[in-house]
Amino acid sequence: MRAYLAHHYQLFLLVLLYVVVGVYAKPFLFVLMPFSVFFLKSRDLWADMVFGFLIVLVLSDITPWFFSMQVFKTVKNLYIVALAAIFLLERHRFVPFSRVFNIFLPFFVYSFFPLIFSGSMVVGVQKTLSYALLYLIVPNYVLYNFRVWGWTFFRHLVFFMATILVAGFLILYWGEFYAYMMGRFRGLFGNPNGMAIFCFLLIMLITILGEVKPGLFSLRERIIVYAVAGYFLLISGSRSSLISVFIFLLFGRFFAASPFLGFLALLGVFGIMEVVLSNLEPIVHFLGIESYIRLQTLETGSGRYFAWEFAWGHIQEYLVFGGGFGNDERIMRKSYKYLERMGHQGGVHNSYLSFWFDVGAVGLVLFFRSFILMFVKASKLVPMSLGVMFAVMFSVTYESWLVSSLNPFTILLVVIFTIVSEEEIVLWREREAEAEPDDSASLTPAPVTDR
C-alpha cells in the first residue's frame, strides 16, 4: 500500500488540481484536461493515464447534484480524445493489439446506421464514437500497462477503486444533504445505485484477479478491499447490486468448479427465486428488514416498472433499427415532468430497453451476441467468467449503465473483458514456462511490487 501511494502521488496532486480548477476556474479545465494526459504520457505514467480517466468519469457522475462540478460532464470527452490521439500516434507501443474491440466490431459497424433516424445527429455521432473508442482504447491501454508494470498495475487499480469509495466520506464536509439521497449514502457518485454498481464491479474485479493470479493479494489486502466494497454496498441500499454480487459469487464458484454444475445452480436459483418472490412480503417482515429492502417500493420497482412500460410504448417507433445512441435519453428527457408526476425520476433504468431505443432489435442482438461470445470464449480459460456474465446481465436489467460509454462503470467492465479474454494475461503461467532462462538477461527487469 505504501508503494501504491508513492507510485501515484502525482496523480493525486493532479486530481486535486482538477477539482480546484473545475470549481474556481472552469474554462481553464478545458486546457488542463488534455494537457495533463500528454504530461502523464511524457513521464511514462501510463497507469496514471488510465486511473485518471476513471476518476474523471467519477467526477462527471457527481454532477447531477454537485453543480459546481458540472464542467466534468463535458471535459471528460477531451480526456478520451487525448487517450485516442496518443494511441493513434504511437500505435507501435500497443502491438499486438487487444482483441476485445474485434469481438464487438460487428455491433460498432452497425451502430452508425441508426443515426439516420436520430432526432439529434450531433449528439448521436458523439455518443457512438465515444462508445466505440472506449472498447478500442481501454483494452489496449490495460494490456500495455500489463506488459510494462505486470500484475502491479491491477493491484494498484483495485487499491485506487477502494480509495475512491473511501474518499466519498469527504462529501460529508459539505453536509449530509450532499452525501445522502433519501437516507442512502452516495459518496462521490451521482446516486446510491451508482456507488453500488461501482462496489459490485470492484468485488468482481478483485475476485477474478485472485482466480487468474493466485497470491496477487495478501489475505489482509483481500479482507480490506472486500470490507470496503461490502460496507459501501450495504449503506448504498441498492437491492439490485446486492443480488448481482450474490449471483456472481455463487455462480462464479459453481462455474469455476464445473460449467455443468453452474447451469444446474442457475436453474435451481431461478426456481427458488420464484418461491421467494411469491412470498417476499412475509419473509421480509419475518427478518425485520423492511426499511433496508424498502418494502413500500418493491411493488413498483421504485418507479422502474412504470418507466419500462412507458419506454416500451415509445420503442415501437424504433423497433427494428433504433434511433441512434442518445435516443433513449432524448425521449425520456422530453417526458421528464410527466414521469416525475408518476413517481419516476431518471432514465429507462434498463440497459436492454435503452439499447433497443438506440440501436433497435438488430443492434440489441448484435451487441449481446458479442457480449455472450466474449464470456463463452473466456470461460474456457477462466470458468468464473460465466458468473460475471450472468451477474452483469442481471445488474443491467435495473440500470442503463451498460449503454453509456463515459461513466465509471462500463470502463471497469471493459477492463474485466480484457483480463478474462486476453491470453497474454490469462496464460501467464504458460508464458513464463516457455521463457528460456538465457532470455532473462536481455529483458527489462520486472517492476518491484509493493509487497
C-alpha positions, -999 to +999 in steps of 0.1 A: +000+000+000+029+024+008+044+017-027+009+023-042+008+058-027+044+065-037+039+055-073+008+076-078+013+108-057+015+128-090-019+115-099-034+125-066-020+160-069-034+162-104-068+152-093-067+178-066-058+204-093-087+191-115-112+198-086-098+232-077-097+244-114-131+228-121-147+247-092-130+280-094-117+284-129-138+262-151-127+274-186-091+265-178-101+229-172-107+225-210-070+232-215-057+214-184-075+182-191-059+171-224-026+188-215-024+166-183-029+134-203+001+143-225+020+153-194+014+119-178+025+102-211+057+122-212+065+109-177+057+073-188+029+072-162+007+050-183-012+036-153-020+070-141-035+078-175-060+050-170-066+058-134-070+095-142-097+086-168-115+066-142-116+094-116-126+120-142-156+097-150-164+095-113-163+133-110-186+136-140-211+113-123-212+136-093-227+165-114-264+158-111-264+171-075-230+188-070-234+216-096-201+232-091-186+201-108-209+202-138-180+210-161-166+175-158-196+163-177-181+180-208-143+178-203-144+140-199-148+139-237-115+157-241-098+131-219-108+101-241-099+121-272-064+127-258-061+090-250-072+081-285-047+106-301-018+091-282-030+056-292-031+065-329+002+084-328+021+057-310+004+025-323+037+006-323+036+006-285+004-013-283+013-041-308-001-068-306-034-051-301-061-063-278-088-084-294-117-071-273-127-045-299-127-070-327-153-092-309-177-062-308-168-049-343-200-060-360-220-041-335-199-009-338-201-010-376-239-014-375-243+013-347-238+041-372-267+031-393-295+040-368-281+076-367-301+081-399-332+081-377-317+101-349-335+131-336-302+146-326-275+137-351-246+156-335-252+140-300-257+106-316-225+107-335-205+118-304-220+091-283-215+064-309-178+074-314-171+076-276-187+041-271-165+026-299-134+044-286-139+031-251-138-005-264-108+002-286-087+024-263-092+009-228-083-027-235-051-017-253-040+007-225-047-021-200-027-046-220+002-022-225+002-014-187+003-051-180+033-055-203+051-026-186+041-030-150+030-066-148+005-075-121+013-044-101-010-024-125-040-045-115-031-044-078-030-006-079-062-004-099-080-023-071-065-001-044-074+030-064-110+020-067-111+013-029-096+048-024-124+064-045-150+047-023-134+058+010-129+094-004-167+096-006-167+105+031-151+138+021-185+149+008-198+149+044-178+181+047-205+199+027-232+183+047-255+152+047-277+168+020-249+161-005-237+128+009-271+111+012-301+106-011-333+097+007-313+083+035-289+063+013-252+072+011-239+080-024-203+093-018-187+107-049-214+093-072-245+109-086-268+085-067-265+055-043-272+030-071-241+043-090-219+038-060-234+003-055-226-007-091-190+005-086-188-017-055-202-047-074-176-042-102-148-039-076-158-072-060-159-089-093-125-074-103-106-085-072-122-119-073-114-125-110-078-113-104-075-137-075-087-165-097-063-157-126-033-149-104-035-166-070-014-148-044-017-114-061-033-100-030-024-110+006-052-122+029-051-088+047-054-069+014-083-090+003-101-086+036-097-048+035-109-045-001-139-068+003-148-050+036-146-016+019-167-027-011-191-046+011-196-017+035-203+009+009-226-016-010-247-021+021-250+016+030-260+024-006-292+004+000-291-010-036-311-042-038-302-050-074-264-046-069-266-067-037-283-095-056-258-091-085-229-097-061-247-128-048-252-141-083-216-136-092-201-151-060-225-181-061-224-189-099-188-179-103-178-206-079-201-232-094-189-224-129-152-224-117-158-260-105-178-272-135-199-254-162-225-282-158-228-275-120-230-238-128-260-242-151-277-266-126-272-240-099-286-213-122-318-233-129-321-241-092-318-205-081-345-195-107-368-220-091-360-207-056-364-171-066-399-178-079-409-192-044-392-163-026-407-136-048-442-150-043-437-149-005-414-119-003-435-097+020-439-122+049-402-132+045-391-095+048-413-089+078-400-121+095-364-109+090-372-074+102-355-057+072-385-037+059-366-004+059-335-016+042-354-036+015-377-006+011-407-028+010-431+000+001-412+004-033-409-032-043-443-034-060-434-005-083-397-011-085-390+024-073-409+037-104-389+015-128-418-007-139-438+024-150-407+037-168-402+004-185-439+004-197-435+040-209-403+032-227-417+001-244-446+021-257-422+045-274-398+018-286-424+007-311-414+037-332-378+024-333-384-013-330-361-027-357-333-003-363-335+022-333-329+059-333-291+061-327-272+065-294-287+090-271-322+084-284-333+069-250-322+099-231-338+123-256-372+106-254-372+102-216-360+138-211-388+151-232-413+134-208-394+142-176-422+162-159-448+136-167-426+107-154-418+127-123-456+131-116-460+094-119-433+087-093-403+081-116-370+101-119-342+094-143-340+074-175-351+040-187-332+021-159-329-009-181-299-015-205-318-038-228-346-013-234-320+015-237-301-004-264-334-012-281-343+026-281-308+034-296-299+006-320-332-014-323-337-051-322-309-057-347-283-038-327-295-054-294-289-088-309-255-079-323-243-064-290-253-093-268-241-118-294-207-103-289-212-099-251-221-136-247-195-148-271-168-129-252-176-147-219-182-181-235-147-179-251-132-166-218-149-194-198-126-219-214-096-202-197-114-186-167-146-206-159-157-180-134-163-156-164-198-171-168-206-159-133-196-124-144-218-126-174-249-136-155-243-111-127-239-082-152-269-093-172-290-091-140-275-058-130-282-041-163-318-052-160-323-025-134-298+002-147-288+015-181-251+019-173-240-006-200-254+017-227-232+047-217-195+048-225-184+077-204-194+066-170-173+050-142-189+016-147-186+005-184-149+012-183-144-013-155-164-039-172-142-035-203-112-039-180-127-072-168-133-082-205-096-076-211-084-097-181-105-127-189-102-128-227-065-119-233-044-150-234-013-128-227-028-122-192-047-154-185-020-178-197+008-161-178+020-195-163+025-210-198+043-179-210+067-179-180+073-217-185+081-211-222+106-183-215+142-195-218+165-189-188+190-171-210+164-146-222+161-130-187+193-111-191+180-092-221+146-084-206+138-052-187+137-061-150+102-067-137+089-038-117+091-041-079+058-050-064+045-033-033+045-064-012 
